[in-house]
Amino acid sequence: MFIPKEVEIVEVGPRDGLQNESLPISTDAKKTLIAQLAKAGFSRMETTSFVHPKWVPQMADSEEISSYCNDLGITSIALTPNLKALERAIAAKVPQVAVFIGASTKFNQKNINKTTSESLDECVPMFERAKKEGIFIRAYISMAFKCPFQGDVSLEEVKYVCDGFVELGADEIDVGDTNGKADPKLVYERFSRLRDLYPDTTFVGHFHDTENMALANVVAAMQAGITKFDSSVGGLGGCPYSPGATGNLSTEDLLNMVKRMGCQTEVDYAELIKITPFAKSLSSKL
């Protein structure tokens, strides 16, 4: 079994974990969560999204959260779904941004009413603008294994999006099991092929725990050479556009597993588990 010496865990709870909560979460509560996570050792976190408050009211404080992260000295990642959002992130001096496209055209049409090709076309000016500013770009490929609207997602569909992101110059590509329906065999095969096809590309694994296979999928991805993973404190979150999808992989479970396997991380497990009750208190779903 291949066990990496080091694993990077990117905490996505402050954004992916909280964005779909129906009850308002105060900016101060978000800052407290981020500060606690930074104290536990997370130096890179996905913290907010520059979407219009009309669509995601929970992320209406993105400028203030980004400023706070800069003051803390952590590397924050902000979701920027379009050029206007990117301009706001640039003005807020966000060091890393994220864009996303589903590998499944049916998912894209349901989610943003665009085809995969149209979505990639929209990314061109965004990448050009971010590159001009020297901003790190994380590119998400969502629904990279299964899709609630079409079922199986082929390697060719994932490769089509990956080709576009690589050509545009993504700094890392985050491959998502957005509805939590992947299994370890599929995960190993998909990441193995992607690493063969794009040996110079940094890939990240993003798993949801819908069918309690997220940890097994992490181990499978490790066997394919993946050493970077997203997770959410307390298992917060889920995809609002994916029927039946539950929360993200729990950061506590992931950290406990990789530490017991002998992998080094920058995160203190004892500090992390102190945060979990507060993180869960912010969710109406837990």
FENRA-V16787 format. One record per run of one state. SS is the DSSP state (H for helix, E for strand, C for the rest). FROM is the first residue (numbers start at 1). TO is the last residue. If there is no record, write none. Layout:
ss:SS from:FROM to:TO
ss:SS from:FROM to:TO
//
This chain:
ss:C from:1 to:5
ss:E from:6 to:6
ss:C from:7 to:7
ss:E from:8 to:11
ss:C from:12 to:12
ss:H from:13 to:17
ss:C from:18 to:26
ss:H from:27 to:40
ss:C from:41 to:43
ss:E from:44 to:49
ss:C from:50 to:56
ss:H from:57 to:59
ss:C from:60 to:61
ss:H from:62 to:72
ss:C from:73 to:74
ss:E from:75 to:79
ss:C from:80 to:82
ss:H from:83 to:91
ss:C from:92 to:95
ss:E from:96 to:102
ss:C from:103 to:104
ss:H from:105 to:112
ss:C from:113 to:115
ss:H from:116 to:133
ss:C from:134 to:135
ss:E from:136 to:142
ss:C from:143 to:145
ss:E from:146 to:147
ss:C from:148 to:150
ss:E from:151 to:152
ss:C from:153 to:154
ss:H from:155 to:168
ss:C from:169 to:171
ss:E from:172 to:177
ss:C from:178 to:183
ss:H from:184 to:197
ss:C from:198 to:202
ss:E from:203 to:208
ss:C from:209 to:213
ss:H from:214 to:223
ss:C from:224 to:227
ss:E from:228 to:232
ss:H from:233 to:235
ss:C from:236 to:247
ss:E from:248 to:248
ss:C from:249 to:249
ss:E from:250 to:250
ss:H from:251 to:260
ss:C from:261 to:263
ss:E from:264 to:264
ss:C from:265 to:268
ss:H from:269 to:281
ss:C from:282 to:286
//
